[in-house]
Amino acid sequence: MSITLSQAKEKLEKYGQPHVLKYFEELSETEKAALLAQIETSDMNVIDSCRHQEELLQRGVITPLAAMQLPEIQANRESFTATGLEAIRAGRVGAVLLAGGMGTRLGSDDPKGVYNVGITRKLYIFECLMHNLLDVVRQADAWIHLFVMTSDKNHDTTVRFLTEHEFFGYKAEYVHFFQQKMALAVDYDGKIFLEEKGKMASSPNGNGGWFVSLKDAGLLDLVHETGIEWLNVFAVDNVLQKIADPCFVGATIQKNCVVGAKVVRKVTPDEKVGAICLEDGRPSIVEYYDMTEELLEAKDENGAPAYNFGVILNYLFSVAELERILSRSLPLHVVEKKIPYINEDGILVKPEAPNGYKFENLVLDMIHQMESCLPFEVVREQEFAPIKNRTGIDSVESARELLRLSGVEL
C-alpha cells in the first residue's frame, strides 16, 4: 500500500515541493497511484545537495599509481590466463553490464544497446558485447552469469529486445536483469521538474549505483548461492571490450588486489578520460576536467607522464569488498543537464541548453573506497571503441573503423 495523498502532501511540503501535485486531480486512478508511489520511494534528501555543491567534492592529495604495462602482461600472460580460467571454471567470476542509458546522442529513442552499428548487415551493440563474452565462454568451456542493469526508461524494451534475439546465442538462464535506481531531476533552484503531469522527472542514479541496485533486486542472493567472488563491471557503449578477460582476472587475483581497472595509454596528457591515480594514498580516478597544469606536466621516474593511463569503465571488483563498502554512502555528484519538463501551462518543453541538475553516484568513488587497485593496460585499438556520439571522436564512425580493423564484418 503506497502512502496516502495527505502523507504525500506532508512529504512534499517538508522538502518545499508542493507543486508536484499540481495536476493530481486531472490524473486517472492508475496515474494517481503511480505518482503517490514515486513520491513515497524518492529520496528527496539529495535535493539540498545542489545548494552545497562546493562542499561535496573536496579532493585529497593526488599522487601517481603505476599501471601494469603491456610488456609485463605479455611476459606473464600464460600464468595470468591460467589463473583467470581456473576462477571462471569454478564459477567465481560474474559480469555486470551497465545498460541503463538511451541512445539519445546517437539520434535514437531506444536503449543504447539496441543501436545498429552494421552497414551491410544488422550488428547491434548488445550483439557485439554478447559475442565478446561468448569468446571467453568458449575458451573456458564454462558459462558466466551476466547481470544486465537497465533503467526505468529502457527496461521493458531491453528485456524484449534481448529475449526476441535469443540473447545472441547466450544461454538465457545465465542472464539476469535488474533496474537501476532513479534520482530526481531539479531546476537551478532545487525545484523538482515534472516530466509528465503525473510523474516527477528522474534519471538513472549514475554508474556508481549498480551494486546497491543489484542488491535491492535480490540478486546478491544468487551471487552468494553460485559462489561468485568477482564481478567484472563494464559499460554498454564500448563494442570492442573484452569481458571476464581471463588474463585480466588472473592478474588481479595474482597481485592480491581487490579491484582491477582496465586502462589505456592516453593519446595526449589532456585526453578526455579519467586518469588512474592515488588520492590520499588510496586508489582513485582524477577526471580530465580536474587535471591541473601540475598534474598534466608531472613525470614518472622514466620521464613519461605520471598520469598517463585512462580508465575505460571496465573493472573487476571483489564481491567481499563491495559488500564491505555497502554500508557507506558514496559521494554525490551534481551534474548540469538538459532536462525535458512540463511548463506552467502543462506543455512539454525540450530545452536546447542545460536547465537544471541531476544527481549521480560514480564508479570512481567505489574505486576510492577500495584498499588496492591493479591498473591493467590494454591495447587501445583492440579493446576501446566507445560509442558516445554519431560522428567524430568516440562515435559510431570511429567504432566502425576499429571493428573493421579487428576483423568484424559490418
Order of alpha helices (4+ residues) and beta strands (2+ residues): alpha-alpha-alpha-beta-alpha-alpha-beta-alpha-beta-alpha-beta-beta-beta-beta-beta-beta-alpha-alpha-beta-alpha-beta-beta-beta-alpha-beta-alpha-beta-beta-beta-beta-alpha-beta-alpha-alpha
